[in-house]
């Protein structure tokens, strides 16, 4: 399993719009792709970030999803109107350390 962490820097007055656009990508395209497991979308309290944390079976399946026409179609100018920048990284589950209260 791999984990994609994508931090979008957004205009504070457009944070909700950015969240809705990102959510649309996940609901209309991502969740239907082979290898997708789950995702969580987070809004920062200061209004400047939206973070997507997604679990995938493999990096290859994630890469294949990014090449689908639906994914490309939703990443249009309207999608980027509220987004200043994004910083995406893939993490291997084998390189993680879990800390819990249990």
Secondary structure, DSSP 4 states (H G I P E B T S, - for coil): -EEEEEEEEE-GGGHHHHHHHHHHHHHHTGGGSTTEEEEEEEE-TTSSEEEEEEEES-HHHHHHHHTSHHHHHHSSHHHHTTEEEEEEEEEEGGG-------
